[in-house]
Amino acid sequence: MSLARGLQLGRAITMRTSTPVFRTAARLPVSRIRPLIQFKSTSIDDSNQATTPSTQTNGLMQRFVQGIGYLGGFYARKQTMLRNAKDLYMTCAEVAMHPQLYRVCQLPDTFQSWFLVTQLHLYMMMVRLKSEGSEGKYVYKQMVVFFWDDVDHRMKSLGDVDRSMVQESTRELFSMFHGLLFAYDEGLEGDDTVLAAALWRNLFHDSKTDLNVEDLASMVAYVRREMAALDMVDAEQLIGEGKHTFGPRPEAAHIKAKTA
């Protein structure tokens, strides 16, 4: 997206009023972002390994375990979709850990920032899955369950926080969650100015006085690009395999400008 287009978006959204993204939740202690689930690489090239009695035994054991799994329903379609929903949520959570997105939006390293960035990616996945009937609906609903489990885990890890504040913050987050869904729906259905306004209100709330319109424009382009990419993904890859890879994150223009 061009700088001129970014300036147009900036002028358009500054005419809109906004309210604080968080009220009670903003009073929660700062907690540095860290993943709930440890992501481990399991890619091992064993194509050159010789077949030995040990590997043959392992192969027989694996087939035995798989057989037990089939008998116990482990590989039933619904159980498979449940596991894939977890994998897809982990994909969203992993992307949300990338510092580049926080730099672009000038977000602090806090629980609130993690909530907003994670929900954006969860939302994009939800939109894609909603078009896939009952199976898509099941998977995205399970992804939302995993998201709120993650939220609960992170809030508990904040330390000694007054219980009433946590409860009030949770209610506020639920309200925020549904409000953001509506805002992003409106943004996707509208033009870039409408989407920019939604992103500006919810992701750039810490930089509204010194907003870099190129950063905002790059986030608009990022969301449009990722939504287009998801539209091209086969449904079975998401529902039946739980696989998706988000594209590269946008670069922070305001940091480039300072180092230029």
Buried (B, 14 or more C-beta within 10 A) or exposed (E): BEEEBBEBBBEBBEEEEBEEBBEBBBEBEEBEBEEBEEEEEEEEEEEEEEEEEEEEEEEEEEEEEEEEEEEEEEEEEEEBBBEBBBBBBBBBBBBBBEEBBBBBBBBEEBBBBBBBBBBBBBBBBBBBBEEBEEBBBBBBEBBBBBBEEBBEEBBEEBEEBEEEBBEBBBEBBEEBBEEBBEBBEEBBEEEBBBBBBBBBBBBBBBBEEEBBBBBBBBBBBBBBBBBEBBEEEEBEEBBBEBBBEBEEBBEBBBBEEEEE
